[in-house]
Amino acid sequence: MADYEDFARAHLPRLLRYATMLTGEREQAADLVQDVLVKAYRRWSRISDAEHPDRYVLRMVTNDYLSWRRSRSARLIAVGDPPEQARPDDFVSDHAAREDMWQRLARLPRRQRAVVVLRYYEQLADADIADLLGCAQATVRAHARKALTTLRHGLSIDRMAQAKES
């Protein structure tokens, strides 16, 4: 099982970053990756024979995230006041903008969020995302379009509200 240990050690940082992007919470991401690595350990002889074991485990993380979120009775969404207008070079405004995006991502449906993270964070092609999610490329594009529309809509509403306050 030294092969599994080497794999887990090499890929753990990427899996944790990916899971954090999906869940929005470091602790939940660690739990998710831990659950997947336990499953991967049990199936390692089959996984290690795959053409791309890293993609196989990434798919396991994605699938567990999609089903894992379903099994939770409450969905955690960070709620806070919208960020105030600040100087562009202000660290606080950068942090507020990142926090705002986390909140927007948290509100997306699971599959849309997975597509956005796989496409823009993991920089995978639609074909690879479709393979990971077990769906058609057209479905991936539809999820991405809906997610981006939702994210843009929220930004335009915030801008209109800020303009009214000015």
Short mmCIF file of the C-alpha atoms (twelve columns), coordinates in Angstrom:
data_MODEL
# 
_entry.id   MODEL 
# 
loop_
_atom_site.group_PDB 
_atom_site.id 
_atom_site.type_symbol 
_atom_site.label_atom_id 
_atom_site.label_alt_id 
_atom_site.label_comp_id 
_atom_site.label_asym_id 
_atom_site.label_seq_id 
_atom_site.Cartn_x 
_atom_site.Cartn_y 
_atom_site.Cartn_z 
_atom_site.pdbx_PDB_model_num 
ATOM 1   C CA . MET A 1   0.000   0.000  0.000   1 
ATOM 2   C CA . ALA A 2   3.008   2.303  -0.294  1 
ATOM 3   C CA . ASP A 3   1.617   3.255  -3.713  1 
ATOM 4   C CA . TYR A 4   -1.613  4.473  -2.076  1 
ATOM 5   C CA . GLU A 5   0.288   6.414  0.586   1 
ATOM 6   C CA . ASP A 6   2.411   8.112  -2.072  1 
ATOM 7   C CA . PHE A 7   -0.711  8.954  -4.068  1 
ATOM 8   C CA . ALA A 8   -2.562  10.333 -1.036  1 
ATOM 9   C CA . ARG A 9   0.439   12.385 0.086   1 
ATOM 10  C CA . ALA A 10  0.956   13.846 -3.395  1 
ATOM 11  C CA . HIS A 11  -2.704  14.650 -4.111  1 
ATOM 12  C CA . LEU A 12  -4.021  15.607 -0.679  1 
ATOM 13  C CA . PRO A 13  -3.367  19.374 -1.031  1 
ATOM 14  C CA . ARG A 14  -5.176  19.535 -4.391  1 
ATOM 15  C CA . LEU A 15  -8.096  17.449 -3.121  1 
ATOM 16  C CA . LEU A 16  -8.444  19.652 -0.029  1 
ATOM 17  C CA . ARG A 17  -8.368  22.860 -2.108  1 
ATOM 18  C CA . TYR A 18  -10.924 21.436 -4.517  1 
ATOM 19  C CA . ALA A 19  -13.219 20.227 -1.730  1 
ATOM 20  C CA . THR A 20  -12.926 23.601 0.016   1 
ATOM 21  C CA . MET A 21  -14.074 25.332 -3.163  1 
ATOM 22  C CA . LEU A 22  -17.047 22.965 -3.348  1 
ATOM 23  C CA . THR A 23  -18.116 23.119 0.280   1 
ATOM 24  C CA . GLY A 24  -17.019 26.628 1.204   1 
ATOM 25  C CA . GLU A 25  -15.821 25.329 4.578   1 
ATOM 26  C CA . ARG A 26  -12.358 23.963 5.357   1 
ATOM 27  C CA . GLU A 27  -13.615 21.620 8.045   1 
ATOM 28  C CA . GLN A 28  -16.324 20.165 5.801   1 
ATOM 29  C CA . ALA A 29  -13.793 19.832 2.993   1 
ATOM 30  C CA . ALA A 30  -11.423 17.908 5.256   1 
ATOM 31  C CA . ASP A 31  -14.261 15.566 6.301   1 
ATOM 32  C CA . LEU A 32  -15.272 15.047 2.679   1 
ATOM 33  C CA . VAL A 33  -11.722 14.277 1.525   1 
ATOM 34  C CA . GLN A 34  -11.153 11.990 4.490   1 
ATOM 35  C CA . ASP A 35  -14.294 10.003 3.650   1 
ATOM 36  C CA . VAL A 36  -13.210 9.707  0.017   1 
ATOM 37  C CA . LEU A 37  -9.660  8.660  0.859   1 
ATOM 38  C CA . VAL A 38  -10.976 5.915  3.143   1 
ATOM 39  C CA . LYS A 39  -13.141 4.640  0.272   1 
ATOM 40  C CA . ALA A 40  -10.217 4.963  -2.139  1 
ATOM 41  C CA . TYR A 41  -7.990  2.955  0.198   1 
ATOM 42  C CA . ARG A 42  -10.485 0.092  0.191   1 
ATOM 43  C CA . ARG A 43  -10.639 0.138  -3.628  1 
ATOM 44  C CA . TRP A 44  -7.025  1.064  -4.305  1 
ATOM 45  C CA . SER A 45  -6.162  -2.022 -6.356  1 
ATOM 46  C CA . ARG A 46  -8.901  -1.109 -8.844  1 
ATOM 47  C CA . ILE A 47  -8.270  2.665  -8.724  1 
ATOM 48  C CA . SER A 48  -4.518  2.311  -9.238  1 
ATOM 49  C CA . ASP A 49  -5.200  0.326  -12.432 1 
ATOM 50  C CA . ALA A 50  -7.212  3.215  -13.882 1 
ATOM 51  C CA . GLU A 51  -5.638  5.329  -16.618 1 
ATOM 52  C CA . HIS A 52  -5.855  8.469  -14.438 1 
ATOM 53  C CA . PRO A 53  -6.193  7.549  -10.749 1 
ATOM 54  C CA . ASP A 54  -6.152  11.244 -9.813  1 
ATOM 55  C CA . ARG A 55  -9.201  11.921 -12.008 1 
ATOM 56  C CA . TYR A 56  -10.926 8.865  -10.546 1 
ATOM 57  C CA . VAL A 57  -10.452 10.159 -6.993  1 
ATOM 58  C CA . LEU A 58  -11.450 13.684 -8.050  1 
ATOM 59  C CA . ARG A 59  -14.673 12.199 -9.394  1 
ATOM 60  C CA . MET A 60  -15.176 10.398 -6.086  1 
ATOM 61  C CA . VAL A 61  -14.840 13.732 -4.265  1 
ATOM 62  C CA . THR A 62  -17.310 15.346 -6.655  1 
ATOM 63  C CA . ASN A 63  -19.851 12.524 -6.344  1 
ATOM 64  C CA . ASP A 64  -19.540 12.396 -2.574  1 
ATOM 65  C CA . TYR A 65  -19.979 16.173 -2.409  1 
ATOM 66  C CA . LEU A 66  -23.135 15.974 -4.505  1 
ATOM 67  C CA . SER A 67  -24.630 13.181 -2.404  1 
ATOM 68  C CA . TRP A 68  -23.064 14.361 0.876   1 
ATOM 69  C CA . ARG A 69  -24.752 17.747 0.664   1 
ATOM 70  C CA . ARG A 70  -28.059 16.041 -0.035  1 
ATOM 71  C CA . SER A 71  -27.764 14.023 3.158   1 
ATOM 72  C CA . ARG A 72  -27.278 17.037 5.395   1 
ATOM 73  C CA . SER A 73  -30.470 18.362 6.927   1 
ATOM 74  C CA . ALA A 74  -29.327 21.981 6.973   1 
ATOM 75  C CA . ARG A 75  -27.363 23.820 4.361   1 
ATOM 76  C CA . LEU A 76  -24.792 26.219 5.751   1 
ATOM 77  C CA . ILE A 77  -24.790 29.610 4.081   1 
ATOM 78  C CA . ALA A 78  -22.697 32.404 5.488   1 
ATOM 79  C CA . VAL A 79  -24.833 35.476 5.964   1 
ATOM 80  C CA . GLY A 80  -23.451 38.926 6.489   1 
ATOM 81  C CA . ASP A 81  -23.887 42.524 5.589   1 
ATOM 82  C CA . PRO A 82  -22.980 43.458 2.031   1 
ATOM 83  C CA . PRO A 83  -19.534 44.984 1.751   1 
ATOM 84  C CA . GLU A 84  -19.318 48.758 1.859   1 
ATOM 85  C CA . GLN A 85  -17.594 50.669 -0.906  1 
ATOM 86  C CA . ALA A 86  -13.884 51.010 -0.130  1 
ATOM 87  C CA . ARG A 87  -10.643 51.997 -1.804  1 
ATOM 88  C CA . PRO A 88  -9.463  49.516 -4.471  1 
ATOM 89  C CA . ASP A 89  -6.148  49.018 -2.658  1 
ATOM 90  C CA . ASP A 90  -7.859  48.367 0.662   1 
ATOM 91  C CA . PHE A 91  -7.317  44.836 2.011   1 
ATOM 92  C CA . VAL A 92  -10.690 44.937 3.724   1 
ATOM 93  C CA . SER A 93  -12.504 45.527 0.440   1 
ATOM 94  C CA . ASP A 94  -10.620 42.634 -1.191  1 
ATOM 95  C CA . HIS A 95  -11.591 40.368 1.682   1 
ATOM 96  C CA . ALA A 96  -15.213 41.562 1.524   1 
ATOM 97  C CA . ALA A 97  -15.338 40.887 -2.213  1 
ATOM 98  C CA . ARG A 98  -13.996 37.341 -1.721  1 
ATOM 99  C CA . GLU A 99  -16.461 36.717 1.114   1 
ATOM 100 C CA . ASP A 100 -19.292 38.012 -1.046  1 
ATOM 101 C CA . MET A 101 -18.318 35.591 -3.827  1 
ATOM 102 C CA . TRP A 102 -18.178 32.706 -1.334  1 
ATOM 103 C CA . GLN A 103 -21.729 33.549 -0.283  1 
ATOM 104 C CA . ARG A 104 -22.904 33.688 -3.891  1 
ATOM 105 C CA . LEU A 105 -21.281 30.340 -4.674  1 
ATOM 106 C CA . ALA A 106 -22.855 28.807 -1.563  1 
ATOM 107 C CA . ARG A 107 -26.307 29.702 -2.870  1 
ATOM 108 C CA . LEU A 108 -25.844 27.890 -6.175  1 
ATOM 109 C CA . PRO A 109 -27.339 24.410 -6.560  1 
ATOM 110 C CA . ARG A 110 -24.788 21.612 -6.023  1 
ATOM 111 C CA . ARG A 111 -24.286 20.655 -9.667  1 
ATOM 112 C CA . GLN A 112 -23.975 24.254 -10.833 1 
ATOM 113 C CA . ARG A 113 -21.417 24.947 -8.145  1 
ATOM 114 C CA . ALA A 114 -19.482 21.795 -9.050  1 
ATOM 115 C CA . VAL A 115 -19.394 22.851 -12.717 1 
ATOM 116 C CA . VAL A 116 -18.192 26.368 -11.858 1 
ATOM 117 C CA . VAL A 117 -15.456 25.041 -9.577  1 
ATOM 118 C CA . LEU A 118 -14.344 22.382 -12.048 1 
ATOM 119 C CA . ARG A 119 -14.325 24.837 -14.952 1 
ATOM 120 C CA . TYR A 120 -12.827 27.950 -13.391 1 
ATOM 121 C CA . TYR A 121 -10.872 26.645 -10.421 1 
ATOM 122 C CA . GLU A 122 -9.683  23.271 -11.688 1 
ATOM 123 C CA . GLN A 123 -9.627  24.609 -15.286 1 
ATOM 124 C CA . LEU A 124 -11.067 21.439 -16.772 1 
ATOM 125 C CA . ALA A 125 -12.590 21.275 -20.229 1 
ATOM 126 C CA . ASP A 126 -16.322 20.639 -20.634 1 
ATOM 127 C CA . ALA A 127 -15.623 17.082 -21.821 1 
ATOM 128 C CA . ASP A 128 -13.636 16.317 -18.665 1 
ATOM 129 C CA . ILE A 129 -16.306 17.884 -16.461 1 
ATOM 130 C CA . ALA A 130 -19.006 15.869 -18.222 1 
ATOM 131 C CA . ASP A 131 -16.977 12.713 -17.636 1 
ATOM 132 C CA . LEU A 132 -16.496 13.535 -13.941 1 
ATOM 133 C CA . LEU A 133 -20.173 14.352 -13.407 1 
ATOM 134 C CA . GLY A 134 -21.473 11.559 -15.614 1 
ATOM 135 C CA . CYS A 135 -23.502 13.826 -17.877 1 
ATOM 136 C CA . ALA A 136 -23.451 15.301 -21.382 1 
ATOM 137 C CA . GLN A 137 -21.268 18.262 -22.328 1 
ATOM 138 C CA . ALA A 138 -24.427 20.203 -23.171 1 
ATOM 139 C CA . THR A 139 -25.587 19.675 -19.578 1 
ATOM 140 C CA . VAL A 140 -22.271 21.027 -18.307 1 
ATOM 141 C CA . ARG A 141 -22.649 24.120 -20.492 1 
ATOM 142 C CA . ALA A 142 -26.252 24.573 -19.316 1 
ATOM 143 C CA . HIS A 143 -25.221 24.359 -15.646 1 
ATOM 144 C CA . ALA A 144 -22.383 26.825 -16.248 1 
ATOM 145 C CA . ARG A 145 -24.689 29.257 -18.056 1 
ATOM 146 C CA . LYS A 146 -27.299 29.123 -15.298 1 
ATOM 147 C CA . ALA A 147 -24.684 29.531 -12.574 1 
ATOM 148 C CA . LEU A 148 -23.030 32.495 -14.259 1 
ATOM 149 C CA . THR A 149 -26.410 34.090 -14.920 1 
ATOM 150 C CA . THR A 150 -27.299 33.725 -11.242 1 
ATOM 151 C CA . LEU A 151 -23.944 35.143 -10.145 1 
ATOM 152 C CA . ARG A 152 -24.172 38.072 -12.579 1 
ATOM 153 C CA . HIS A 153 -27.774 38.784 -11.617 1 
ATOM 154 C CA . GLY A 154 -26.787 39.076 -7.981  1 
ATOM 155 C CA . LEU A 155 -23.966 41.459 -8.861  1 
ATOM 156 C CA . SER A 156 -26.222 43.693 -10.955 1 
ATOM 157 C CA . ILE A 157 -28.820 43.854 -8.151  1 
ATOM 158 C CA . ASP A 158 -26.078 44.910 -5.708  1 
ATOM 159 C CA . ARG A 159 -24.853 47.602 -8.107  1 
ATOM 160 C CA . MET A 160 -28.368 48.968 -8.568  1 
ATOM 161 C CA . ALA A 161 -28.863 49.072 -4.795  1 
ATOM 162 C CA . GLN A 162 -25.542 50.884 -4.350  1 
ATOM 163 C CA . ALA A 163 -26.488 53.413 -7.047  1 
ATOM 164 C CA . LYS A 164 -29.773 54.163 -5.283  1 
ATOM 165 C CA . GLU A 165 -27.934 54.753 -2.004  1 
ATOM 166 C CA . SER A 166 -25.554 57.241 -3.648  1 
# 
